[in-house]
Structures are given as C-alpha cells and as structure tokens.
Amino acid sequence: MNALSLSTAIKEKKLGVTEAVQLYIDRIEKSELNAFLSVSREQAFKQAEAVQRRVDSGESLSPLAGVPIAIKDNISTLGIATTCASKILEGYRPVYNATIIERLEQAGMVILGKLNMDEFGMGGSSETGAFGAVHNPWDSSRVAGGSSGGSAAAVAAQEIPIAIGSDTGGSIRQPCAFCGVTGIRPTYGSVSRYGLLAYASSLDQIGPIGQNIEDCAAVLSAISGADSKDSTCVMPKPFAFTTSPERLDGIKIGIPRNYFNEAIDSHVKNAVLAAAKQLEALGASVDEFEMPLMDYVVPAYYVIACAEASSNLSRYDGLKYGYRSTEAKTLSDVYRLSRSEGFGLEVKRRIMLGSFVLSSGYYDAYYKKALQARTLIKNAYNELFTRYDMIISPVAPTAAYKLGENIDDPMKMYMGDIYTVSVNLAGLPAIALPCGFSNSLPLGFQLIGDAFSEERLIHAGRVYQNHTNWHTQMAGDTP
C-alpha cells in the first residue's frame, strides 16, 4: 500500500498500526540494500500503540495517521542515533527533535528508523557514508543515488511506505530518478530546517519521498509552515493542497533544448521528451527555450556549497560530542586527528575546497564571484517564469550507474548534478516523477516551478500520474 491508502485501511480497522509496523520491520530485517542505518523498534511500537488508541476512540485523525515513516540520518531525532552516515558522529543521540519530527508525530505518523545517505549529504551516489553504500533495489550492483539514497531505496523496495530526505543540490530528486519513486524538493523557506544537521545552510531543504505525488503532498502539508526556531522558514501557514481538474489546459511548460545535447543518455532524453508529449496531450502547451548560464551552475554551486560546508562542519572538533581520536596527546592533536580520522575523503575534499575559496586573497576571486553568478541564475529563472508556469527537464544525464564506477572521479560525479543544482541556487521548488526505464532501470524527470508554486507543480504531477503507470511499478516488477 501507499501511505494514504495504508492510513485509510488502519482507520477502517482492516489493519492495526502495530501490525503494519511489524510488517515493515520484518521486511527491513530481510533486506540487503543497506538503506536503513537503524530501526527504532521499541519507540516505534510505543508510538503505534498510542496511535491505535486514538483510532479506536474514534478521534478525527490526519490522512497519514498510523503510517510508518523513516527519516534521513541528518535530521535530529530525540534519543535515536543521528550520525549523518559519518564516523565523526557515530553513536551521537540528539537531546531534541527536529521540528519536522514533532509535526510528523502530531500527524500520527510512526517514526520507524533512520536512513543511510552520503556522509553529511556530500555525494551523489550514497557511497561516501561511513557505514557502507546503499544498493539500488532494481539492480543491487548499482547506486541508489544520493545523498538521500537510503530514503529512495527504502520506498522503492517497499521497506517503508514513505520517507523523508533532504535536497542540497538534487539529493531528493536524483535518488528518486534512479530508484523510480516520487519526491518533492520544496521552496527554500517553506519547511523548517531546525534540527537538520546543516551541510550548506542556504541550499538545504527537507522534503518527502514516496510512491506517488499524493503521498508526498500529504507529508509536505504536514511538515510545512512557519517555525519560530527557524527564521529562514518564511511561509506563514502550511501548504493546503486541494483537488484539481484532470487536465492541464492553460499551463505553459518550458523545455530547455540545450539540456538535450550529446552529454545526455539517449534513453533519458527520449523518456523525458515522451513525458513532455504526455503533458502536452493532457492540455499543457510545451515550448522550447535556451537555458541561460549553463556553464556556471555547477561551479557556482560547488563553490558556495563547499564554503558553507567548511563553516558548518567546523563544529565537529572532537571536544563537545562525537568522535575523538584516541591518539591525540595535545589540543592541536585532538582537532587535527579527530577530524582527519572522523571525516571521509569526500567530506574532507569539500571542507578543504570551501576553506580555500573563503581564504584571504581568494574570497573575491571565487566565493564572491559564485554569489554573483547565483544572483544571475535566480534572475534568469525570474524572467523564465514570466513566460512559463513550470519547466520540465531531466533529473540526471544517465540512469543509475554501477557501484564504484564514478566514486574516484569527483568531476564526473559533480557534473551529474548539472540539471538539479540551479534549482537550489535559486531556492525554487521541484518535483521528481518516474517516466520510463532503460534496460530495466528506472528513469525520471523533474518539473521546476517559481517560488511557492508547489500546488501547481503537484497538480501537474497528479494529472501526469493519473494517466501513466510508471510510478506504480515497484522494484521486483518486470518493466
């Protein structure tokens, strides 16, 4: 079952909450995907029993009540290990919940466990974490995408009906495309980041990953809205998505022709263009345009993201909490050895790059220039949204690649973000939807909208999914 139908079955007494929790735990324990880093069995059953009492009393409950959900391991969960898939936080148990955890629990959802990821969200394949790579449910020799690879893989393998991820440069959308599931990267400032262990604070945003757009919209409604603990969360009220017509008449969609050059796999190209044709058949008008500033989006993103990472990760010093080197003899040793031993290669690479672009003599040449490029990118999107209601594009240039294939080639890995990072630089919302297969591997596309246009994007995603069945095909099926 998907999340909403599972909640309906629970309310109709066709299934108990504890029974549903046990079914998913059994499935997780049999899995070899390494999507979960931990399962909070005892706490989950306590939550399930509390929700069941509310169901039995006839209380009016949210559309998601009783549904198990799993959380990316960079979001604080009270008393449950939160490691960011890093040795430097191994065993760390937060003393507080992230705001979104409180909101999910208020909606009657059951927190089942924490999901694997790239270390501190730094990576595009969920291979850089300290506790092993996530395997793709469609082909265990391939990556699940990153950094929210555990979230997407767990949903695709039906180890959980819905999950929470975070998206700094495509980290929700790319795993969705690789694993054949649906996800939403909301507008920056619509969901509280309080309790999200920051990688790049001006780019990070929490969002849902599910089997379909309806489930994702329901979770986004539950977690969005203002939070006094996060001054960057500027949307006063949660999203309230309404039912919508079954057509896209009057919707103008732009498609960037320069995204479909020789760098993109032909199967991905054909699948995304077919999705555009489907949207056109459902009433939308689709026009081609030239996406500006393509040469600058990846360099600007990595300069800004790494600069913010070098600042955010300075708090992991071996003193206050987390890993401390046993070889350290002096204070200087504690800093140097704890960070050298505790962080993985990709995290150290990005910290060093970020420290370099912020250093005296290079700040103006790199970081300041990247901020200027970011402004140009945002302005370009502002101009595009005077002409179009949304933009359709690929999520990644290829389908999921082999484990280990790109891990030693950082530039190739970074260029895999070419279609996603501009959305984060501009703070925009985007949804990722499955749209086909290449050699039995799922493919996806994204719809990008103007700030706070989630309702329009979700309407388009709903209409598309009501007329296609890509999202109904789960790992293990024969596409």
N, C-alpha and C positions, 0 to 999 in steps of 0.2 A: 504493500500500500504506500501511496504518497502520504505526506504529512496531514493534509486536510482530511482525506478520507479515513485515515487512521483515527484521528480525533473524533470524527463522526461515529465510527464503529464503537469507540470507547463510550461515548455518550449514549449510544443506543444499546449498551450492555452486551454487545456481541463479542467484546474482548475487554479483559481487565488491564489496567495500567501496569500492574506488576507482571502480568503475563506478557505484555508487549515488551517491557524492559528485559525480561528473561530471554525472550526470543532473540532480541538483538545482541545481548551479551553472548549467547550461545554461538551466534554467527561470527561475532568478533573473535571469540576464542579459537575458532576453527580456521581463521583467516591467516594467510601467509603474505599479505600485502604490506604489512608494517605501516598501515595507515594510522593506527592508534598507538600513542605512547603510554597511555594509562587508561584504565577503566575504573571509575569511582563507584564500584558495585554497592557498597554499604549505603553511601549517601543517596545513590540513585533509587534504591528500594525504599528508603525513608521518604524521599520526595514523591515516589509513585504511590505509596500508601496514603500520603496526605492528599494528593490529587484525587485518588479514588474515593476518599471520604467525601470530598466536595461533589464529586459526580453522584455518589449515592444519595446525598442530601437533596439533590435536585437543584443545586445552585446554578445560576446562569454563568457559564464559563466562556472563555475566549475560543475562537475557532481552532486553536492549537493546543488546547488543554489535553494533557496526558501523553503528548508526543515526545519521545526521546530525541534529544539533540546533542551533538558533540561539538566541541569548541577547539579552534586552532590554539596551539600551545603558546601563543604570545599574548593571551588575554588572561588577566588575573582571575583566579577562582579561589575563593576562601578555603584554605586548608588543603587544597588539591595542588599537587606539584605543577608548577608553571616554569618551564625551562627554556622556551624559545628554541628547543632542539639543540641546546648548547651545553657543553661540559661546564662552562663557567657558571651556569645556573642549576646544575644538577642537584636535585633534592630541595630546591627552593620552594617553600609553600607560602603564598601570599597571606597576609592578615586581613585582606579586604577583597570584596568582589568588584569587578568592573561594573560600570553602570548597566551595560547591556545584559550581564548575567542576572542582575536584580530584575530587569524588565522581562527577561525570558521566564524567570521563576514566577513573577507576577502573572504572566500569561498562562501559567500552569504547565509549562514545559519541564521535562526531566533531564537534568544535565548528566549525560552518560559517561563522558570521559574527555580526554584531551587528544588532539590530533597532531600527527607528525607534519613536518614542514622543513623548508630550508632554514639553516641556522639564522636566527634573528630576521627571517624573511629575505635573506640575501642569497638569491639564486633563482633560477627559472626551471628547476627540474626536481626539486625535493631530494637532491642527492647530497647537499652540503651539510646536512644535520649530523650531530654527533652520534645519533642512535640508529643510523642506517638509512638507506634510501627507501622511499615509497615506491611500490611497484604498481604499474598500470593494470587495472582489473581486466582489460581487454587483451592484454599480452604482458605477462609478468616480466618479460625481458626488456620492457620499455619503461620510460619515465612516466610519471603521473602528471608532470608539470609542476610549476612552483610559483610562489612559495607555498600556496595553500594546497599542496598536492595531497596531503592526508585527508583534507576535507572533501575534495572532489572524488578521490578514490573510494572513500568510505561510502559516499552516497551512490556512486556508480555500482559498487559491489553489493548494495543494499545491506550494508553493515549498520546503517543509520538512515532514517528517512530524510533528514535534513541536517545541515551543518553550518557552522559559522567560520568564515575565513576573513582575511584582510587583504587589501589591494593597495600596494605602493606604486607599482608600475605595470600592473597586469596580473597580479598574484591571485585574483579570483578568476578572472576571465580566461587566462591561458590554461590552467588546470581543467576548467570546465570544457574547453575545446578538446583537450587531449583525452578526457575521460567521458565525454558525451553527456554531460549534465548541464544544468542551467544555473546562472549566477547573476547577481546584481552588485556592481560597484556603485554605491550611492554618491550623490553630490557631496563634495567636501563641506562639512559643517551641518550635515543632516543627521548624523549618528554620532553619539558621544564617543570620544576616544579615551575617556577616563578609564584607566585600567588596561589599556592597550600598551604593551611594552614597546616603546617607540623605536622605529628604525629611522624613518625620515618624517618628522612631525608635520611638515607642510604637504605631504603627499599621501600619508597613510589614511585609509578609511576602512571601517569594518562593514561587512556585508554578508548576505546569505548565499548558500549553495544548496540547490535542491533538485528534485526530479523534474519539476516544471516551474513555469513562471508564477503560477498561482500560489504555490507553497512559498516561493521566495518573497512574493509581495506581502503575504500574510506575516512572515517573520520581520520584514522590513517595517511594516506598520507597527509591530510590537516594540521594536528597538529604537525607532527614530524619535526625534523631537528634542527640545531644549534640555540642557543639563547644567545645573549651577556649578558642577565640578569641572566643566569643560567650557571655557569662554569662547572657543572656536566653534562650538556647536550652536549655530545661529538660527536654526529653523524653530520657530516658536512652538509648533504643535506637531504631533506625529503625522505621517502620511495616512490618509484615509482613502484607499483606492475603491472606486465604485465600479459597478458593472458597466460595460461599454458595448457599443454596437459591434456586429460581427463583420464589419467592413472597415477599410482604411481610406474611404473616399475623402478627398481633400488633403490628405497627408502628403507632404513633399519630402522626398528622400534623396539625399545626395550620395553619389558613389564616386570615390576618388580614383580616377583612372590610373594615376601613377602608383597606386598600391598594387597594381596587377602587372608588374613587369617581370623580367626574367628571374628575379630573386624568389618569386613565389612558386611553390609546387603546383603543378597543373591540376591535380585533384582538388586542392584547396581552392584554387581560382575558380574552377568550374562549379564547385559546391556553393561558394558564396554568390557567384553570379546567378546560379539557379535560385537561391534564396531571394535575391533581389527580384527576379522574374516572378516568383511566387507572391511577393508583397505587391508587385505591380498588378498581378491578376486579382488581388484582393482589394484593389481600388486605389492604391497609392500611385503617385507619379514619381518616377525614378529618373534622375538626370545625372550625367557625368560632370565632374569638375576636376580641376588640378589641385591637389592638396599642397598648400604652400609650406615652405620651411622644412621639408622632409630631411634635409641633410643635417639639421640642427637638433632634432628632437632627442635622439639618443645621447649625443654628447652633453646637451644641456641637462637632461635628466640625470645622468650618472655623476656629473659634477655636483649638482645640487643634492642628490640623494646621499652621496658619499660624504659631502661636507656635513650634512645634518647627522649622519651616522657617526662620524668621528666625534661629534659633540655629545650625542645621546649616549653612546656606549662608553664614554669616559667614566661613568658612574660605577662600572664594573672593575673595581680596583683591587679586589682580594681582601678588603678590610671590612666592609659593612655586612656583606652577605655573599653567598655563592662560593665558588671555588677559590681556594688559596693554596699556592704551591707549598709543598712540604719541604722543598729545597731552599726556600728563602731564609736568609740569615739577617738581612737588613731591610729597612723600609723600602729602599730602592729595589731590592730583590723581590719584595712582595709585589710591587707594581709590575715590574718587568716580567718576572717568571709566571705570575698568576695569569696575566693577560696573554703571554706567549703560549702557555700550555692550555689555557682555558678556551681561547678562541680558535676556530678553524681557519683554514687557509683563505677561503673566500671572504670571511669577515675581516681578517687582518689585511687583506688586499684593499678592501674598501675603506677601512679606517685610515690606512696609510695614504691612499689617494685623496681622501677627504681632508686629512691633515695638511697634505701638500697644497691643495688648492686654496686653503684658508691661510696659508703661511705668509709671512711678510715678503713682499716682492712678487707674489703670485696671485694674491687675492683679486686685484683688479684685472689681471690677465685672464683668469679662469672663472672664479666664482661670480664676480660682478658681471662678466660677460654672459654667463649662463642665466643669471637673473634677468638680464636684458632680453635674452632670447626667449625666456619664459613669457615675458610680457608680450613679445611679438606673437608668440604662439597663441596666447589667450585672446589677443586682439583679432587674430586670424579666425579663430573659432567664432568670436562675436560677430564678425562680418558674415561668416558662412550661415549662421543661424538667423540672419535676416532674409536668407533665401530658402533655407531648408528647415523642416521641422526636426529632422534627425539625419544622421549619416550612417550608412551601412559600410562595414569593412571587414576584412579578415581579422582574426584574433592573432594568429601566428602564421608564419610563412610555410610551415610544414605540419604534418601530423606528428604524433608522439614518436620521438627517436629512441634509439637503443640506450639503455643504461650505460654510462661511461663514455658515450660517443662524443659528447661535447664538453665534458667536465674539465678537461685540460686545455680548452681553447676559450678563454674568457671572452675574447672579442666576438667569436661566433655565437656564444651564449647571449651576450648583451644585444647583438643585432637581432636576436629572436624577439626582442621587445619593440621592434620598430613600429608596430601598429597600435600598441597599447599605451606607451608612456606619455604621449601627448595629452591623453585624457586626464592623467594625474597632474601633469604640469598645469593644466587649465582648471582643475578642480571640478570636472564635469561628471555626470552620471553615465553609465554604460551598462548594457545587459548583454550577456553571452548566451547564445542558444545553439543547440546541436543542429546540423544541417546536412549531414551525409556521412559517408565512410570512404576511406581509402585503404584497400587491402585489409578490410575488417577492423580498421582503426577509425574511431570517430573523428569528425571534423566539426568546427563551429564557426560562427560569425558573431559580430557584435553590432549593436545599434547604439549610437552615441547621441546624446541629447544636450540641450542647453541646461544650465544650472537649474536644479529643482524641477526638471521636466519628467520625473520618474513616472508619473501617471500616464503620460503619453507613450513613453517607451514600453511600459508594461502592457498598455492597451495593444500596441503593435505586436509585442511578443505573444500576448494571449491569442490574438487573431491568427498569427502565424502557427502557433502550436495547435490551435483548434482545427487547422486544415493540413497539418502534416503529422507524421508519427515518429520522427527521428528521436524525440525526447522519451518516447515510450519504450525504446529498445535499450535494454539493460545489458551489462556485461554478462557474458554467458549465452546471450541470444546469438543467433546467426543472422548478421545483417544482410 
